[in-house]
């Protein structure tokens, strides 16, 4: 009984800042070249991944956020992405002076001749206080057209926002609608956008892009949901565990280089996983849904964190 009381105390008495979930597009497989849409450019439709072409969609394996792309035509439809364009996961950054902001890969949307809508996996912020979202975006320095108010060619537009599904609301990070992008002075450099979110909500990052030229390219990287989680013992900046909640894998990032000793306990104090981890990914597919404590030890530093398994 003392052990159970102690674990409950650990779950709810300590709070600290944690990375909830993220993506830098490092997890998806890389395919270089152009993406060619096989759908009807005159109709709204989900885009699909094509063999040996850049991935526009991704189902996460438990480490990074997944995402799904949709195409919406102009009022007077054009060719869309059927002519082959740069879109999806890439390792080709904007230029040599502006590499991707985190890792070697990112996501590009360009010359879509219509509207490209990229939706990321919903994120559950239950039990998370002071949640925020940050992401890095880059707009090619070129001559954009129009003010984005009309759904037609030569009316370029970029909107980055968060859907708050709990409150049926939207939180803008960037919306160029109503302005010529050239007038906003946001081209040619990586910019970090931020959204302040509400606790105990389910949210979803959405990117909407409209362009009609290969030089009109938008890049994205380093998407991170942060917040204050309760239930972590002796949490510090040495370790981060995400996603949380999770169901198949969690990624454990640390500042050290040695192997990490991992012990996972259920709410009865029973040790259900005990392993040495050389990489960053821990397989939790054997765990049933519930709350667990993950004890991490590396280089004489020990941290315990709450983990919710769905």
N, C-alpha and C positions, 0 to 999 in steps of 0.2 A: 504493500500500500504506500509506503514512503516513496518508493521509486516512481509510482504513478503520479503522486502528488508533485514530486520534483519535476517530472517531465511536463506536466501541465503548467507548472510555474515557468519553465523554460519557454513553452509555447507562447505565453501571453505577457510576460513581465519585461522582456527586453526588446527594445526597438532599435533599428538602424537602417541606414540607407542601403538599398540593394538595387542591382540591375534585375528587372523583372523578366524581360526578354529583349531580343535584338536580332538584327541581321546586318551583315556587311557583304552579303552575297558570296561569301566564301564557300558555303556548304554546297550549293548547286554545281553540277558538272558544267564544264566550260566547252562550248562549241563556237568556233569563230566563224565569221562570215555574215551574210545577210539572212534575215528572217522573211519568209514569203508566206503570206496568209493564203490558205486554201479555201476560205469561205467566200461568200457572196459579198462584195464590197458595197452593195446597195442595201444590205440588211444588217441590223444590229445582231451581233453574235459573239459568243465566247471564242477567244483565240485558243488554238491548240498548239502544243509542242510538236515540231516536225523533226524527223530523224536527221541528226547531224547538223541541226541549225540551232542558233542561240535559244536558250530556254526563256519563254515569256511567262510561263507558269512554273510553280514549284510546290510540291507537297513536302513539308518538312519531315526530317527523320528524327526530330526532337531537339536539335541544336539551335537552328535559326528559324525565324518567322517564314512561313510559306506565303505565296502570293498567287493571284489569278488575274489575267488580263482579258478585257473585253473591248471590242471595236464597235463604235457607233458612227454611222456615216454622216456626211454633211446633209443639209436639207436637200441639196441637189448632189447626189452621190458622185464621188470620184473613184479612182482606182484603189484607194485605201493602201493596204500593205501587200496587195497582190503582185506588185511589180518588184518586190524584194527591197527591204529597207533595213537600216540598223535599228534593232530593237531587241530588248532582252538582256540577259546576263552577259557581260563582256569583261575582258581584261585590257581593253584598249581605252585608256583614260582620255580626257579632253585634249591634253597635249603634254609634252615632256615637262613643262613647267608646272603643270597642275595634275599630278597623279591622283589616283583615288585616295580619299582621306583616311581610309582604314582598310588595310589589306591590299591585295592585288586586283580585286574585281569590284564591279559596281553594276548598275543598271542604266541602260540608255533607251531613250525614246526619241526618234527623229523621223521626219518626213512621212508621217502616218496618213496624210491626205484624208483626214477625218478626225475622229476623237479616239484616243487611246486611254482607257480607264484601267488603272492598276489598283487592285484591292488586296490588302494584306490580311493575314489571319486575325480574327478578333482576339482581343487581349482582355482577360478577366482581371479586374483590379480589386476584387473582393479582399478586404483585409489590408489594403495598401493605402497609406495616407500620403498626402502631398505628391501624387504621381505626376510625372511630366513625360513628354516625348520630345526627343531631339532627332534631327536628321540633317545630313549635309546635301546640298543641291548645287548644281552648276549649270548655267545657261551659256551656250556658245555665244561668243561675241560676233554678232552678225546683224543683218538688217531684217528685223521682224516687221510684220505687216498688220495693220488694222488695230482694233482695240479689244478684240475678243468677245464682243457682245453678240455677234451674229454667228450662227453655226454654218459657216461657209469658208471656202478657200480664201486665203489672204486675210484671215481674222484670227491671228495666232493667240494662243491662250495657255496659261499654266495655272492650275489650282492644286494646292496641297492642303489637305484638311483631315480632321479626325471626326468620324461619326461616333457620337455618344448614343449607343443603342438603348441604354437604360432611360435616358431622358429625351430621346427622339430629337436630338439637337446636333449641330455641327460646329466645330471649332476650326477656324481658318489659321493656317500657318503662312500660306501665300496665296493670293488670288489676284491675278493680273487683269481680270475682267474689267473693262472700262478704261484701260490705259494701253497705250502703245508700249510694249515691253522695252523698246529702246529708250524710253523716257524714264524708266525706273532705276537706271544705273545699277543693275544687279547682274550684268553680264561679265563673263571673263574671269570669275573668281569663285572659289568654293564659299558658300554661305551656310551657316548653321541656323536652321529654323527650329523654333521651340513652341510647344503647346503646353499650357497648364491644364491638367485634367482633374476630374473629380474622383474622389475615393469611392469604392464599392460600386463601380460601374463596369460595363463591358464596352470597350471602344475598338475602333478599327481605323487604321490609316488608309487614306485613299489619295491617289494621284490621278489627275485628269489633265491630259496634254492634247493640244491641237496645233499641228504644224503642217506645212506643205512644201518643205524644201529640205534637202539633205544637210544643209548648213545649220538648220534650225534644230539643234539637238539639245536635249535635256538629260543630265546625268544625276544619279542618286546613289548615296552610300551612307554607311554608319548610322543606321536607324536604331535608336535605343529607347526603351521604356524604362524609366527609373521610378523609384518610390521608396517609402519607408515601410518595411515589413516588421511585424511583431513576431516574437517567438524565436529569436536567434540568440544563442548564448555566446557572449564574448565575440560578437561579430566585429571584424575590422576590415581594412582595405586590402588585406593579404589575399582574400578569396572572394569570388562571386560565383553564384550558382544560378543558371537559367536554362530553359524557361521554368517558371514556377507560377502556377501549376504545370505539371508535366504528365506524360503517360507512357513514354517509351524510353526516352533518354534524357539526361540532363548534362549540360556542359559545365565543367568546374574549371574556372580560370584562376590562376594564381600567379604571384610575382616570382615565385621560386622556380627552380629548374629540376629539382629532385622529384622522385616518385612521391605521390600523395597516398597516404594510408586513409582509406575510406571505411567508416562503419556507419551503417544505417540501422536505426532502432524504431520499432513501432511504438504505439502509445502504451503498451504494456511493459516497455523497457526491454523487449526481446530483440536481440541482434539478428537482423534479417539479411544483411549484406556485410561482408568483411572482405575487402580486396585492396590490392595495391594498384594504383592507377598511374601509368606512365604518361598517357595522353591527357585529353581534356574531357572525354566523353564517358559517362557512366551509364551502363545499361540497367534500367529499372523496370524492364518489361515484366519481370516476375512478381512485382509488387502489386497487391490489391489496392483499390481506391482507398484513400485515407490520408491521415497526417503522420509524418515521420520526422525524426531528427537525424540529420546527416552530420556526422562528426568527421572533420577533415584535419589531418595532421601532416605537416610538411616542414622540414628543417626546424624542428623543435617549436613550431607554432601550431596551436590547435584552435579551431573554431567549430562551433556547432550551429547549424542552421535548420530552420523549419522547412520541410518540403511537403507540398500537397500533391498527391498522385490522383489523377482523375480516372 
